[in-house]
Amino acid sequence: MSHNKIKVGGQSPNASGEISVALDNLSDVNITSIADDEFLQYNATSGNWENSSTVSSSSVAILFLGEGADQTYPETLASNSDVYFYASSPVNTIGATLVSSDTYSDWYDQFTLPSGDYILQASLHGDYTGSSGQAKYQFREGSTNRGASGVNLEPSNTGGTEYPGESVSYMSLSASTTISVRLTSVTAANSTTTNLQGKRGYLLIMKVG
């Protein structure tokens, strides 16, 4: 009686009926010159899973504002207002809608994101009248504050160091949603406009799912 007529992934069983199948024996896997730290990535053109060391540029979409510009902040920092971020050419591969509530040129304070999962990070830099100066801020999803509060301090103020310097949040949005960075508390803000936020402030949102 003949044997070894049944094969799996091109491999015949041994005398004990055992079959050892390597990953690249599978019909839709194409492995070439494999190296440490590579992973499988699907190639829709070839219809195969292939080894790769490079993440596709389309796998992470971002919104980024903050180009280090010498631009004057358009308002005095105040509690319950939204933080503005400057960008003459925003990086927006998410497809977000950017809004300036008071139509300041290239300054934006509200961002409508499509549904998806996001990691958000923001940095505020204000100007203050004395050593008590500080501004606390937090991401806001609709009418709800979300994530860790950030704080910006007047350089001689050491009283707010229990907070991180940046605000960070994670959001899972089931529908298109407007988010902002809300000032939750402001002390001794300088009424004179400043260029610190234009030079140092930034907003980074990454769509991860």
C-alpha positions in Angstrom: 0.0 0.0 0.0 1.4 3.4 -0.9 1.9 6.1 1.7 2.9 9.8 2.0 0.3 10.8 -0.6 -1.1 13.4 1.8 0.9 16.6 2.2 0.4 19.8 4.2 2.1 23.0 3.0 4.0 20.9 0.6 5.4 18.7 3.4 5.0 14.9 3.5 4.6 13.1 6.9 7.5 11.2 8.3 7.4 7.4 9.1 5.5 8.3 12.3 2.9 10.3 10.4 4.2 13.6 11.7 4.3 16.8 9.6 6.6 19.8 10.3 5.4 22.9 8.5 7.5 26.1 8.4 5.8 29.5 8.2 6.9 30.1 4.6 5.4 26.8 3.5 1.9 28.3 3.8 0.4 29.3 0.4 -0.1 33.0 1.2 3.2 33.6 3.0 6.3 34.8 1.2 9.4 35.0 3.4 12.7 36.3 2.0 16.0 37.1 3.7 14.5 37.1 7.2 16.2 39.1 9.9 15.9 39.9 13.6 13.0 42.3 14.6 11.0 41.8 11.4 7.3 41.1 11.4 4.6 39.9 9.0 2.8 42.5 7.0 0.1 41.9 4.4 0.8 43.1 0.8 -2.6 43.6 -0.9 -0.8 43.8 -4.3 0.8 40.4 -4.1 -1.9 38.9 -1.9 0.8 37.5 0.5 2.0 38.0 4.0 5.6 39.2 3.8 8.4 39.8 6.2 9.1 43.5 6.8 11.0 45.8 9.1 9.1 49.0 8.1 5.6 50.0 9.3 3.5 51.4 6.5 3.2 55.2 6.6 -0.6 54.8 6.4 -0.8 52.8 9.6 -0.7 55.8 11.9 -2.5 59.0 11.0 -1.7 62.3 12.9 -2.8 65.8 13.5 0.1 68.1 14.5 0.2 71.8 15.2 3.3 73.6 16.6 6.0 74.9 14.3 8.0 77.0 16.7 6.8 80.3 15.2 7.4 83.8 16.6 3.7 84.6 16.8 1.8 86.5 19.4 -0.9 84.5 21.3 -4.3 86.0 20.4 -5.8 86.1 23.9 -5.1 86.4 27.6 -5.2 82.9 29.3 -8.5 82.5 31.2 -10.2 79.7 33.0 -12.9 77.8 31.1 -11.5 78.9 27.7 -9.8 76.7 25.1 -6.1 76.7 24.4 -5.0 77.9 20.9 -2.3 76.2 18.9 -0.4 77.9 16.0 0.3 76.3 12.7 0.4 78.0 9.3 0.5 74.5 7.6 -1.0 71.9 10.0 -0.1 68.3 9.5 -3.5 66.6 9.2 -3.5 63.1 7.8 -6.4 62.2 10.1 -8.9 64.2 8.1 -9.8 66.3 11.2 -11.7 69.6 10.9 -9.8 72.6 12.5 -11.6 75.6 13.9 -10.6 79.0 15.3 -13.5 80.0 17.5 -12.6 83.7 17.1 -11.2 83.4 13.6 -7.6 84.1 14.5 -5.4 83.5 11.5 -3.5 80.2 11.8 -4.5 79.8 15.5 -6.9 76.8 16.2 -8.6 75.8 19.4 -11.2 73.1 18.4 -10.7 69.9 16.4 -13.4 67.6 15.1 -12.1 64.0 14.8 -13.7 61.1 12.9 -14.6 58.0 14.8 -11.6 55.9 16.0 -9.1 55.4 18.8 -6.7 58.3 19.6 -3.7 59.2 21.7 -3.6 62.9 22.4 -0.8 65.1 23.8 -0.6 68.9 24.2 1.8 71.5 25.7 0.9 75.0 26.8 3.3 77.9 27.4 1.9 81.1 28.9 3.1 84.4 30.4 2.5 85.4 34.0 2.7 88.4 36.3 4.5 86.8 39.3 5.7 83.7 41.1 2.2 82.4 41.7 1.5 82.2 37.9 0.2 78.9 36.6 -2.3 77.4 34.1 -3.8 74.0 34.3 -5.3 72.4 31.3 -6.9 69.2 30.2 -8.3 67.5 27.0 -12.0 67.9 26.6 -14.3 65.5 24.6 -17.5 67.3 23.9 -18.4 68.6 27.4 -16.3 66.1 29.4 -12.7 66.6 30.5 -10.5 63.6 29.8 -7.1 62.3 30.6 -4.2 63.7 32.7 -4.1 67.4 33.4 -1.0 69.4 32.4 0.3 72.5 34.1 2.4 75.4 32.9 4.2 77.4 35.6 5.8 80.8 35.9 9.6 79.9 36.1 9.9 80.7 39.8 6.7 78.8 40.8 7.3 75.4 42.3 3.8 74.9 43.8 2.2 73.0 40.9 4.8 70.4 40.2 2.5 67.5 41.2 1.1 67.8 37.7 2.8 66.7 34.5 4.0 69.5 32.2 1.8 68.2 29.4 -1.8 67.1 29.1 -2.2 63.5 27.8 -5.3 61.5 27.0 -6.7 58.4 25.2 -10.1 58.6 23.5 -12.2 56.0 21.7 -14.7 57.9 19.6 -17.7 56.0 18.2 -18.7 59.1 16.1 -17.3 62.3 14.8 -16.5 64.4 17.9 -15.1 67.9 18.6 -12.3 68.0 21.1 -10.3 70.8 22.6 -7.7 71.6 25.3 -9.6 73.4 28.1 -8.0 75.7 30.6 -9.4 74.5 34.0 -7.5 77.0 36.2 -5.4 80.1 35.6 -3.6 82.2 38.1 -1.8 85.6 37.5 -2.0 85.5 33.8 -0.3 88.4 32.1 -2.7 90.5 30.1 0.1 91.4 27.7 0.1 89.0 24.8 3.2 86.7 24.5 4.9 84.6 21.8 5.8 81.7 24.1 2.9 79.5 22.9 3.7 80.1 19.3 7.3 79.2 19.9 6.9 76.2 22.3 3.3 75.1 22.4 2.1 72.1 20.4 -0.8 69.7 19.8 -0.2 66.1 18.7 -3.1 63.6 18.1 -2.4 60.1 16.8 -5.1 57.9 15.4 -4.3 54.3 16.4 -7.4 52.4 15.5 
